[in-house]
Amino acid sequence: MGSALLSEMGTEIAVPVCAVIGIAFSLIQWFVVSRVKLTHDRPATSPSNNKKNGFNDYLIEEEEGINDHSVVAKCAEIQNAISEGATSFLFTEYQYVGVFMIAFAILIFLFLGSVEGFSTKSQPCTYDQQKTCKPALATAVFSTVSFLLGAITSVLSGFLGMKIATYANARTTLEARKGVGKAFIVAFRSGAVMGFLLAASGLLVLYIAINLFKLYYGDDWEGLFEAITGYGLGGSSMALFGRVGGGIYTKAADVGADLVGKVERNIPEDDPRNPAVIADNVGDNVGDIAGMGSDLFGSYAESSCAALVVASISSFGINHEFTAMLYPLLISSMGILVCLITTLFATDFFEIKAVKEIEPALKKQLIISTILMTVGIAIVTWIGLPSSFTIYNFGVQKVVKNWQLFLCVAVGLWAGLVIGFVTEYYTSNAYSPVQDVADSCRTGAATNVIFGLALGYKSVIIPIFAIAISIFVSFSFAAMYGIAVAALGMLSTIATGLAIDAYGPISDNAGGIAEMAGMSHRIRERTDALDAAGNTTAAIGKGFAIGSAALVSLALFGAFVSRAAISTVDVLTPKVFIGLIVGAMLPYWFSAMTMKSVGSAALKMVEEVRRQFNTIPGLMEGLAKPDYATCVKISTDASIKEMIPPGALVMLTPLIVGTFFGVETLSGVLAGSLVSGVQIAISASNTGGAWDNAKKYIEAGASEHARSLGPKGSEPHKAAVIGDTIGDPLKDTSGPSLNILIKLMAVESLVFAPFFATHGGLLFKIF
């Protein structure tokens, strides 16, 4: 079969070195952003940047009167309020999540330890009864440890992302005084800090965990990588609470601020007179940054774990080929290097000079990273894999060539790009679908809602075909391992994807700060242009997350079926079919919970904002200051309270079904939730994104058609605001959380598979 060109020692060096390079690059980006000072002092300039943004720009600012000391101080004060609100919410959320983390870790230990009655004796291996493997108690201990590692890394990823975003928002506003290009670079660099920090730290922690576990497990790679799956479970379980809690927070504030401020009082978005405005800006960070960071980290951890588990029972694991075994980590390592080069195209090689160049620059990031990554995958496959090898395929070993595995990863990578561009077509106001939605606002909110829903349903078609082709190609070539590495291919450019995704909320906050600080209309136009591009890229990021979640879930499902020793999943048997139909219902139940949570939290927010406008004298005239703190508290309390039921639904379903109904019914639940969850997630995200950008299309008035629908405050604009308000919980709470639902149930089932296979199906055993 041959062996890989890259030696074991080379792999031991390459993976951590690439991770450290990623962390170092993120710190460099952070340092560059930190040079934008939140004080009114004249900026220090070095000879190297004099021409670009030094002395000349400073003189221009003085001439235009926009270097006002009070404006800079106001920006710093607002940024501080947003940062404090976000930090306070996350600490409160993490206290609740910490209790859950410890309780669930104990549950993992008890369930997996009880498989062999907490025995410390070695046992026959699952897939090769002739060999002996480490005891089930060891799997229980190490799965618990890896769960905690994944959970802590996920929480830290979200928290650090939020800190970076709140650090950069006012700096982006201040740089917007010098031009849209300068503001774009600050926002993008800040997004890159988060992207590289998360991708590199996730890779490094996983690599260290594998090497530490190897000290105990030795040659028992089957047990080692089974225990590592806890890492993915920890990452995704924290992401669920981050996404749901953050999503409820941000949308309660956003809906409350929009309905009373924009529709009833006819004041601009982010007007400082609006009591919910600080809570709204805090929400952008805790939902779209902290939640999204944890979410994509969870996807990365799960796809890596799925690939490692399947590989451990194939020739890589049987023959102890370390380099080939760590092929998923080598892909991620190459991804960091490729994204690093790609980022330089946006920040150093090309300069943005006009508003119309922003969106193309972000799209180029996706295209460049995909093209470079295709070459990178070819190199990694050539040096990291033997020319042919065997992959475990439901009881038999299937012979695979290395070029076939390259095609599996590449098809996932390019499917991600296709999903990204289809998402952009349906959510960007540069194209006809969103313009049609905006045009439908002429006849009121009802037609706007009808057009938006139709757009969302239609936008599902091409992404599903892209996912279907990826599954067919990758499964044909390399069975479930092919699907796992296809998911990894889609996520291989995660650092660039996250940078683009995080850029959106940072730009949104920058616009809010410009409005609250009373900066000129020209500055607000620039931040609005950054934000409009950010809305589209956020939708693209959600498309990537949902597409990769489908592939990851399928790979985990395959690993679960193998681990639970199910030979075939027959949908015509009652046990499986009842699981299938219940599983397909779960995304609807989950969406109902999250949307109702946003609705009830928004109701309280609307009442509070109305109360303040009605009872605080001089608030509408700008003579009195609103009580921002009460609105922040309403969002915090509501989101913490409301995130628990949806979280419990997702976490408890596999445990209840597996324990009482058995592995066949659970396999039906997983298949059903995957099939319906992907469709609802894509349509919800794209519907919400389209309504949001239809509103922005009317507000910007950039074309003759848009101006005929405006200006702000016109009847079509009010209809567009209502559509946007309905879409908010769809695109920022339910839609993005659904991809975590399908991944989390699959990885949880895989972790608990030994218990379900041994003790599951209690009801069927009784009757």
HUBEL-V342929 format. One line per field, one symbol per residue. phi: phi as a letter, one per 20 degrees, with the letter a starting at -180 (. if undefined). psi: psi as a letter, one per 30 degrees, with the letter a starting at -180 (. if undefined). burial: b if it has 16 or more other C-alpha atoms within 10 Angstrom, else e. A space follows every 10 residues. Layout:
phi = ???
psi = ???
burial = ???
This chain:
phi = .ncfffffff fgefffffff ffffffffff fffffeeece ffffcdgfdg febdgfffff gffemddfgf ffffgfffgf ffffffffff ffffffffff gffffffgff ffffgdmlfd efcfffebff edcfffffff ffffffffff ffffffgfff gffffffeff ffgffffepf fffgffffgf ffgfgfffff fffffffffg fffffefmee fffgffffgg fffffffffg ffffffffgf effffffffe feeeeldffm fffffeffff ffggefefdf ffffffffff ffffffffff ffddffffel effffeggff ffffgfffff fffffeecfc dedcgfeffg ffffgfffff fffffgfgff ffeecffbad cfclncedfc effffgffff fffffffffg ffgfgecefe dfgfffffff fgdoffffff ffffffffff gfgffffffg ffffffeblf ffffffffff efefffgfff ffgfffffff ffffffemff ffffffffff ffffffffff fffgffffff ffffffffff fffelefbde feeggfffff fffffggfff fgffffffff ffgffgffff gffedefmff enecefefff fffgffffff feffgfffgf fegffffffe dnffffffff fffffeffff ffffffffff ffffffffff lfcgffffee egnffgffff ffgffffgff edcfgfffff gfffffffff feggfffedf mgffffe
psi = flllekleee eeeeeeeeee eeeeeeeeee eeeffjkhlg lkkkklefge eehbeeeeee eeefgghkee eeeeeeeeee eeeeeeeeee eeefeeeeee eeeeeeeeee eeefeghhkg kllklefjff lklllfeeee eeeeeeeeee eeeeeeeeee eeeeefefee eeeeffffle eeeeeeeeee eeeeeeeeee eeeeeeeeee eeefeefcfi feeefeefff eeeeeeeeee eeeeeeeeee feeeeeeeee eeeefhllkg kffjfgeeee eeeeefefde eeeeefeeee eeeeeeeeee efgafeeegh jeeeegeeee eeeeeeeeee eeefeefeek kkfleffeee eeeeeeeeee eeeeeeeeee eeffklellk kkihflkkkk lefeeeeeee eeeeeeeeee eeeeeffkgf leeeeeeeef fegleeeeee eeeeeeeeff eeeeeeeeee eeeeeeehbf eeeefeeeee gfheeeeeee efeeeeeeee eeeeeffhll eeeeeeeeee eeeeeeeeee eeeeeeeeee eeeeeeeeee eeeghkeljj ffkeeeeeee eeeffeeeee eeeeeeeeee eeeeeeeeee eeeffjkgef fgflklieee eeeeeeeeee effeeeeeee efeeeeeeef fleeeeeeee eeeeeeeeee eeeeeeeeee eefeeeeeee hfleeefffa akfleeeeee eeeeeefefe ffdeeffefe eeeeeeeeee egeeeeeefl heefee.
burial = eebbbbbbee beebbbebbb bbbbbbbebb eebeebbbee eeeeeeeeee eebbbebeee eeeeebbeee bbebbbbbbe bbbebbbebb eebbeebbee beebbeebbb bbbbbbebee eeeebbeeee eebbbbbbbb bbbbbbbbbb bbbbbbbbbb bbbbbbbbbb bbbbbbbbbb bbbbbbbbbb bbbbbbbbbb bbbbbbbebb eebbeebebb bbbbbbbbbb bbbbbbbbbb bbbbbbbbbb bbbbbbbbbb bbbeeebbbb bbbbbbbbbb bbbbbbbbbb bbbbbbbbbb bbbbbbbbbb bbbbbbbbee bbbbbbbbbb bbbbbbbbbb ebbeebbeee ebeebeebbe bbbebbebbb ebbbebbbeb bbbbbbbbbb bbbbeeebeb bbebbbbbbb bbbbbbbbbb bbbbbbbbbe eebbbbbbbb bbebbebbbe bbbebbbebb eebbebbeeb bebbbebbbb bbbbbbbbbb bbbbbbbbbb bbbbbbbbbb bbbbbbbebe eebbbbbbbb bbbbbbbbbb bbbbbbbbbb bbbbbbbbbb bbbbbbeebe beeebbbbbb bbbbbbbbeb bebbbebbbe bbebbbebbb ebbeeeeebb eeeeebbbeb bbbbbbebbb ebbbebbeeb bebbbebbbb bbbbbbbbbb bbbbbbbbbb bbbbbbbbbb bbbbbbbbbb beeeebeebb ebbebbbbbb bbbbbbbbbb bbbbbbbbbb bbbbbbbbbb bbbbbbbebb beeeeee
